[in-house]
Amino acid sequence: MAQYKKVVLAYSGGLDTSIIIPWLKENYGCEVIAVAANVGQADELDGLEEKALKTGASKLYIEDLQDEFVEDFIFPTLKAGAVYEGLYLLGTSFARPVIAKRLVEIAKAEGADAICHGCTGKGNDQVRFELTIKAFAPTMPIIAPWRIWDIKSRDEEIDYAEAHNVPLKINRETNYSKDKNLWHLSHEGLDLEDPANEPKYNEILEMGVSPEQAPDVPTYVTIHFEKGVPTAVNGVSMKGADLVKELNKLGGANGVGLADIVENRLVGMKSRGVYETPGGTILYRAHDVLETLCLDKATQHYKQQIALKFADIVYDGQWYTPLREALSAFVDKTQETVTGDVKLKLYKGNIINAGVTSPYSLYSEEIATFGEDDVYDQNDSAGFINLFGLPIKVKALLDEKKLK
């Protein structure tokens, strides 16, 4: 192994990174500086400094990145309408570049000669972390213990932790692999590894309740958008992070935002995960509803194609690329008129449209009405249909000649 004097570690205090601190010191004899990014995981940060120092870190940075996370990553992705494989709202995916960017900044400030992460060799996060590190520190060495150590499973990680007196908040029976931030919570592993098993929602949910446990009366919520960005809930203006948290409460209480997905990982395998994204699911629905009012057909349909590519880019860890920046520029242009209010009804896991208004609405009741109007001549449609259907007619005439 190469030798390093000072290593900056992306530290969450979870199983992987908890044992990496003593492992780095054993194998490299290096100083370990732990960096925990606060992206809204709340109580998971409690006691983290004491734990990091007791297990061998020389210091712990706890960086509050919540506002940057929401404003610079979540909202641009929301405006794009990007959803991976129809269901996944990219909660883990876009949290990684904001964390890795800060890792590089601290590594440079500390004069570190390597950066370490606890991502497994089977997952997507190793790509997301390392592509961002390459974008800001292209020659910085990266240590990925899961690709080089002898530990082969989470059970063996627990064995290592117990042998080195590393305290853990989990046990072998509740050893789900989780990722939590203010946007979502993911659950993987244990019984979820078999797609035939129904998730034990009443046992695993943390951000809300199952639809069956939700109230028997609906909750109404109104969200205001300015140029595609949500800025107020029920008439109360608030910054992005607070807005997401407020919608998490409302959505979670009503059983909204659960997704059970078998997804295609970047590294080639399929994986099964259960995601809780209550506030995010509400925002995506509200934004989609507002766009139906404010975007013309051609822009709306083309943007849907862009959304698929944007989702792949975010999922694949390619945030800091010219293509992502170019697509964001296109999206921002489309959002210039996406301003207005969307009212939704939340009921037992469902989100039901309850009204939408915008000063930039392209909907004209006068034109669309089934009643009498003076602005649309229905006779014009005959010529339109004749021209629009001309290729079909020509082909049919040709087919008739062939049959004679």
C-alpha positions in Angstrom: 0.0 0.0 0.0 1.0 3.6 -0.6 1.7 5.5 2.5 -0.1 8.7 3.5 0.4 11.0 6.4 -3.0 12.7 6.5 -6.2 11.3 5.1 -9.6 13.1 5.0 -12.5 10.6 5.5 -16.1 11.1 4.5 -17.6 10.2 7.8 -21.3 9.4 8.6 -20.8 7.5 11.8 -22.6 4.5 10.2 -21.2 1.0 10.1 -18.8 1.4 7.2 -17.1 4.7 8.2 -17.1 3.8 11.9 -14.6 1.0 11.3 -12.7 2.7 8.6 -11.0 5.1 11.1 -9.2 2.4 13.0 -8.6 0.5 9.8 -6.8 3.5 8.2 -4.7 4.0 11.2 -3.8 0.3 11.4 -2.9 0.0 7.7 -1.4 3.5 6.9 -0.4 4.8 10.3 -1.9 8.1 9.2 -3.7 11.0 10.8 -7.4 10.7 10.0 -9.5 13.8 9.7 -13.2 13.0 9.6 -15.7 15.1 7.8 -19.5 14.7 8.4 -21.8 16.6 6.1 -25.1 17.8 7.5 -27.5 17.3 4.7 -30.5 17.0 6.9 -30.0 13.6 8.6 -30.9 15.2 12.0 -30.3 13.0 15.0 -27.8 10.8 13.2 -25.3 13.6 13.9 -25.8 13.4 17.7 -22.7 12.3 19.5 -20.7 12.0 16.3 -17.7 14.1 17.4 -17.2 12.1 20.6 -17.4 8.8 18.6 -15.0 9.9 15.9 -12.4 11.1 18.3 -12.7 7.9 20.5 -12.2 5.7 17.5 -9.0 7.5 16.4 -9.8 10.6 14.3 -7.7 13.7 15.1 -10.7 16.0 14.5 -14.2 16.0 13.1 -15.6 18.7 10.8 -19.4 18.9 10.9 -20.4 20.9 7.8 -23.9 22.3 7.5 -24.6 21.9 3.7 -28.4 21.8 3.9 -29.1 25.1 2.1 -26.5 24.4 -0.6 -27.9 20.9 -1.0 -31.4 22.2 -1.6 -30.8 25.3 -3.6 -27.9 24.0 -5.8 -28.8 20.4 -6.3 -32.4 19.5 -5.3 -34.2 22.4 -6.9 -32.3 22.3 -10.2 -33.2 18.6 -10.4 -36.8 19.2 -9.5 -37.1 22.0 -12.1 -35.8 19.5 -14.7 -38.5 17.0 -13.6 -35.7 14.3 -13.4 -36.9 10.9 -12.1 -34.7 7.8 -12.5 -36.5 4.9 -14.0 -39.9 6.4 -13.3 -39.9 6.2 -9.5 -36.6 7.2 -7.9 -36.3 10.8 -6.9 -32.5 10.7 -6.7 -32.3 11.3 -3.0 -28.9 9.7 -2.5 -27.6 10.6 -5.9 -27.5 14.4 -5.7 -26.4 14.4 -2.1 -23.0 12.9 -3.0 -21.6 15.8 -5.2 -22.2 18.4 -2.5 -20.5 16.3 0.1 -17.6 15.4 -2.1 -17.0 19.0 -3.1 -16.7 20.0 0.6 -14.4 17.0 1.2 -12.0 18.3 -1.4 -12.1 21.9 0.0 -11.2 20.6 3.5 -8.6 18.2 2.2 -6.9 21.1 0.5 -7.2 23.4 3.5 -5.7 20.6 5.8 -2.9 19.7 3.4 -4.1 16.1 3.2 -2.5 13.8 0.8 -5.5 11.4 0.2 -9.3 11.3 0.5 -11.2 8.2 1.8 -14.8 7.1 1.4 -16.7 4.1 2.7 -18.6 3.2 -0.4 -18.8 -0.5 -1.5 -17.4 -1.7 -4.8 -20.9 -2.9 -5.7 -22.6 0.5 -5.4 -23.2 3.7 -7.2 -21.9 6.1 -4.5 -18.2 5.2 -5.2 -18.7 6.7 -8.7 -20.5 9.7 -7.5 -17.9 10.6 -4.8 -14.9 9.9 -7.0 -16.1 11.8 -10.1 -16.7 14.9 -8.0 -13.3 14.5 -6.4 -11.7 14.3 -9.9 -13.6 17.4 -10.9 -12.1 19.5 -8.1 -8.8 17.6 -7.3 -7.9 15.6 -10.4 -4.6 14.3 -8.9 -5.8 13.6 -5.4 -5.4 9.9 -4.4 -8.6 8.1 -3.3 -8.7 5.3 -0.8 -11.7 3.0 -1.0 -11.3 0.3 1.7 -14.2 -1.9 0.4 -12.1 -2.5 -2.7 -8.9 -3.5 -0.9 -9.6 -4.9 2.6 -10.4 -8.5 3.6 -13.8 -7.7 5.0 -16.5 -9.3 2.8 -19.9 -8.6 4.5 -21.7 -6.3 6.9 -21.6 -9.2 9.5 -17.8 -9.2 9.2 -17.8 -5.4 9.6 -19.7 -5.8 12.9 -17.1 -8.4 14.0 -14.4 -5.9 13.3 -16.2 -3.2 15.2 -16.7 -5.4 18.2 -13.1 -6.4 18.2 -11.9 -2.8 18.1 -14.5 -1.5 20.6 -16.2 0.7 18.0 -19.8 1.5 19.3 -22.6 0.9 16.8 -26.3 2.0 16.8 -27.3 -1.2 14.9 -27.3 -4.9 15.5 -27.3 -7.9 13.2 -31.1 -8.1 13.1 -31.7 -4.4 12.2 -28.7 -4.1 9.9 -30.4 -2.4 7.0 -28.2 -0.3 4.8 -29.7 3.2 5.1 -29.1 6.6 3.7 -30.8 9.6 5.2 -31.0 13.3 4.3 -33.6 16.0 4.4 -35.0 14.8 1.0 -35.3 11.1 1.6 -34.5 7.9 3.5 -33.5 4.7 1.7 -33.6 1.1 3.0 -31.7 -1.8 1.5 -30.5 -5.2 2.6 -31.8 -8.0 4.9 -35.3 -9.2 3.8 -35.4 -6.5 1.2 -32.8 -8.3 -0.9 -35.6 -10.7 -2.0 -38.0 -8.7 -4.3 -40.7 -11.3 -3.4 -40.8 -10.0 0.2 -43.2 -7.2 1.0 -41.5 -4.4 3.0 -42.2 -4.3 6.7 -43.4 -0.7 6.5 -44.7 -0.6 10.0 -41.2 -1.5 11.3 -38.9 0.4 9.0 -40.6 3.7 8.2 -39.0 6.8 9.9 -40.2 9.8 7.9 -43.9 8.9 8.0 -46.6 6.2 8.3 -47.9 3.7 5.9 -51.1 4.6 3.9 -53.1 2.3 6.1 -52.1 4.2 9.2 -52.7 7.6 7.7 -55.7 9.7 8.9 -59.2 9.1 7.5 -59.5 12.8 6.6 -57.5 14.5 3.8 -54.9 17.2 4.3 -54.9 20.2 1.8 -51.6 21.9 1.0 -50.9 24.9 -1.4 -47.4 25.4 -2.8 -46.3 28.6 -4.5 -43.6 28.5 -7.2 -41.5 31.3 -8.6 -39.8 30.4 -11.9 -40.0 26.7 -11.1 -38.7 27.0 -7.5 -41.0 26.4 -4.5 -41.0 29.4 -2.2 -44.0 29.1 0.1 -46.3 26.5 1.7 -49.9 27.5 2.6 -49.0 31.1 2.1 -46.0 31.1 4.4 -42.7 32.0 2.6 -39.7 30.0 3.7 -36.2 29.0 2.5 -35.7 25.8 0.6 -34.5 23.5 3.4 -37.3 24.5 5.7 -39.9 24.2 2.9 -38.8 20.6 2.2 -38.9 19.7 5.9 -42.4 21.1 6.3 -43.7 19.1 3.3 -41.9 16.0 4.7 -44.1 16.4 7.8 -47.3 16.8 5.9 -46.5 14.1 3.4 -45.2 11.6 6.0 -48.2 12.0 8.2 -50.4 11.1 5.2 -48.5 8.1 4.0 -47.2 9.9 0.9 -43.9 9.2 -0.9 -43.2 5.5 -0.5 -41.4 3.8 -3.4 -40.4 0.1 -3.6 -38.0 -0.2 -6.5 -35.8 -2.7 -8.3 -33.4 -0.4 -10.0 -30.6 -0.7 -12.5 -27.3 0.3 -10.8 -24.6 2.0 -12.8 -22.2 -0.8 -12.0 -24.4 -3.3 -13.9 -26.5 -5.2 -11.3 -30.1 -4.7 -10.2 -30.8 -3.8 -6.6 -33.9 -3.5 -4.6 -34.6 -0.6 -2.3 -37.4 1.1 -0.4 -37.4 4.9 -0.4 -39.3 7.4 1.7 -39.5 10.8 0.0 -42.7 12.5 1.3 -41.9 16.1 0.7 -40.1 15.5 -2.6 -43.0 13.5 -4.0 -45.4 16.4 -3.2 -43.1 18.9 -4.9 -42.6 16.8 -8.0 -46.4 16.4 -8.4 -47.0 20.1 -7.8 -44.3 21.2 -10.2 -45.6 18.9 -12.9 -49.2 20.2 -12.4 -48.0 23.8 -12.7 -46.0 23.1 -15.9 -49.1 21.7 -17.6 -50.6 25.2 -17.3 -47.5 27.2 -18.1 -45.5 25.4 -20.8 -46.5 25.0 -24.5 -46.9 21.5 -25.9 -43.6 21.5 -27.8 -41.5 22.7 -24.9 -43.3 20.4 -22.4 -42.8 17.3 -24.5 -39.2 18.0 -25.3 -38.4 18.8 -21.7 -39.7 15.3 -20.8 -37.0 13.9 -23.0 -34.4 16.0 -21.3 -35.6 14.9 -17.9 -34.7 11.3 -18.7 -31.1 12.2 -19.6 -30.9 14.6 -16.6 -31.9 11.8 -14.3 -29.2 9.5 -15.7 -26.6 12.2 -15.3 -27.5 12.7 -11.7 -27.7 9.0 -10.9 -24.4 8.4 -12.6 -22.6 11.0 -10.6 -21.9 13.3 -13.5 -23.1 16.5 -11.9 -20.0 18.5 -12.6 -20.0 18.0 -16.3 -20.5 20.4 -19.3 -23.6 18.4 -20.3 -25.3 18.8 -17.0 -24.6 22.5 -17.0 -26.0 22.8 -20.5 -29.1 20.9 -19.7 -29.7 23.1 -16.6 -29.4 26.2 -18.7 -32.1 24.8 -21.0 -34.3 23.9 -18.0 -33.9 27.4 -16.5 -35.1 28.9 -19.7 -38.2 26.8 -19.6 -38.9 27.8 -16.1 -39.2 31.6 -16.7 -43.0 31.4 -16.7 -43.5 28.5 -14.2 -44.9 30.7 -11.5 -48.1 30.1 -9.6 -50.0 28.2 -6.9 -50.8 24.5 -6.8 -53.3 23.1 -4.4 -53.1 19.4 -3.6 -55.1 17.0 -1.4 -53.1 14.4 0.5 -55.0 11.3 1.5 -53.7 7.8 2.5 -50.7 7.8 0.3 -52.4 9.6 -2.6 -51.8 13.1 -4.0 -54.9 14.5 -5.7 -55.0 17.7 -7.7 -57.2 20.3 -6.1 -56.6 23.4 -8.2 -53.8 25.4 -10.0 -53.5 29.0 -10.9 -50.8 31.0 -12.7 -50.4 34.6 -14.1 -48.7 32.9 -17.1 -51.4 30.3 -17.7 -51.7 29.2 -21.3 -55.0 27.6 -20.7 -58.0 29.6 -22.1 -61.4 28.7 -20.9 -62.9 30.8 -23.6 -61.2 28.7 -26.3 -61.5 25.3 -24.6 -65.2 25.6 -23.5 -67.9 23.2 -24.5 -70.2 26.1 -24.4 -70.8 28.7 -27.1 -67.8 30.9 -28.0 -66.8 33.5 -30.6 -63.0 32.8 -30.8 -62.8 29.3 -32.3 -64.2 28.4 -35.7 -64.8 24.7 -35.6 -65.1 24.6 -39.4 -61.3 25.3 -39.5 -60.6 21.8 -38.1 -61.8 20.1 -41.3 -58.9 21.5 -43.4 -56.4 20.8 -40.6 -57.5 17.2 -40.5 -57.2 16.8 -44.3 -53.7 18.1 -44.3 -52.6 16.3 -41.1 -54.0 13.0 -42.4 -52.8 13.4 -46.0 -49.9 10.9 -45.6 -52.2 8.3 -44.2 -54.7 8.9 -47.1 -51.9 8.6 -49.7 -50.6 5.4 -48.2 -54.1 3.9 -48.1 -54.7 4.8 -51.8 -51.5 3.2 -52.8 -52.4 0.0 -50.9 -55.8 -0.1 -52.7 -54.0 0.1 -56.1 -51.8 -2.9 -55.1 -54.8 -5.0 -54.3 -56.4 -4.4 -57.7 
